[in-house]
Amino acid sequence: MTTWTQRLAELGLRLPEVARPVASYAPAVRSGDHVHTAGQLPFVEGALAATGKLGAEVTVEEGQRLARICVLNALAAVDGVVGLDALSGVVKVVGFVASAPGFTAQPTVLNGASELLGEVFGSAGTHARSAVGVAELPLGAPVEVELVAEVSAHS
């Protein structure tokens, strides 16, 4: 059976280093059979991959790419707590999209994160989701993603 880590490699992806928190919180915590991540920004090697708002400086396609980066950072945070291969699946994703006035495609932007989870976890990546438009995100980030993952019973 292929592990989640192997599946990432098959997709040509790797987990980044766990993003250092920008304030006083943990990147992820385990509570019973679940791991909850903090909101993850689109950091690549310690720097934001982009800044700005969707519907102004950032396109929907770029937002989807940034959401993928956010979810990889969230998976790295989970990996740091329990190891990615300890997961049985993803339960919930919450995404925040810094939105220019009138921008309403937040769900489309968050599809970038959801589709990546499907690529990695298959049916175990099917999750509930909220896509929320906000005026501003930390450090001017366009997208922020958090998730809840379920830990396998034997972990």
N, C-alpha and C positions, 0 to 999 in steps of 0.2 A: 504494500500500500504506500502510495506517495504521501510524504508529509507536507504540511503547509510550507515549510522552509524550502523543500525541494520544488514545490509548485512555484514559489516565487522565483527561484533560479531558472526554472523552465520558461518562465515569462520574461526572463532577462532583467529581473528586478532584484534589488537587495534592500534590506532594511538599513536606514541611516542610523547614525548614532542617535541616542535619545536626545531630543531637543531640550536644552536647559531651560527651566521655567523662567519667565520674564517677571515673576513676582513670587509671593510666598505660597507655594502649593507643590504637590507632587505631580509628576507627569501622569501617573496612573496608580490606582490602589485596587487591591482585591478585597471584595466583600463577599464571603461565602463562595458560591460557585460562579461569581461574576467579577470581571475586571472592568472598572470604569476609568476612562481616560479623561484628563483635563482637555480643554479645547486646544487643538494643535493648529498652529499657523503653518503657512507654506515655507518653512525654513529649509534651505539647502546649504549644508556646510556652514551653519551658524548665521546665515543672512537670509532675509526675506527674498523670495524669488521674484516678487513684484509688490507694488503698492498701488493704491487707487481704488476706485469704485467701479463696480459692474454697471454697465450702461453709460459710462463716461470714459475713463481712461483704460478700462479693462473690458475685453470682449467676452462673450459667453464661452467661446472655445478656450480662451486663456484661463477663464475662471474654472472650467472643467479640469484643465491641466493642473491648476493650483489645488483644486480639491483632491486630486489624486496624490499630490505631494503631501497634503495634510493627512490623508488617511494612511499613507506609508509611515508618517511620523507617529500617528496614533498606534499603528501596529508595532512600531519599534518600542513605544512606551509599554504596551502590553507584553512584548517579548522581554523587556527588562524586569517585569514583575513575575511572570509565570512561565515564560518561554512560549513562543508562537505555536509550537506543536502541541501544547497542552490544551489548545482551544477546541471546543466542539462546534463553535460557530459564532456568528455575530447576531446580536439581539436588536440593537438600536443604534442609529446614527442620528446625530443632531448637527446640522450645519448652519452656520451664520454667514450671510453674504452682505458685505458692505455695498449698499445700493444707492445709486443716484436717484433723484426723484423720478417717479414713474416707472422704474425698472421693476418688472414682475416675473422674471424668469429664474427666480431662485431655485425652484425644483430642477430645472434643466442644468444649472450650474452644479448642483449637488449630485447629479447623475454621474459626474466624473468619479466621485468617491464610491458611489453605490456600484457602478459597473466594475471598478477595480476589485471591490470585495467579491463580486460574483466571479470574476476571472480567477481569483486566488482560491476562494473557498467553495465554488460551485453552489449547490443548493444550500449548503451550510452558511453561505454569505447572505442569504435572503434575510432582510431585516426590516423593522419598522423605522420610519424616518420622519424628521421634521426639518423643513427648510425655511429659515427665518431671515427676512430682510432687515438689516440694521443700518443706522446712520453712519456708525464708525466701528472699527475693530482695533484692537491693540496694535500699536506701531504703524498704523495705516494699512494693515493687511487687507486684501480683498475678500479672503475666505478664511473661515475657521471651522474645524470639524472635531467633534468628540464622538466617542463610541462606547458601547457596552458590549463586551464579549462574554460568552459562556465558557467556563472551564470544564474540561472533560471530567467525568465522575472519578476516574482513576488518578487524577492529578492532585 
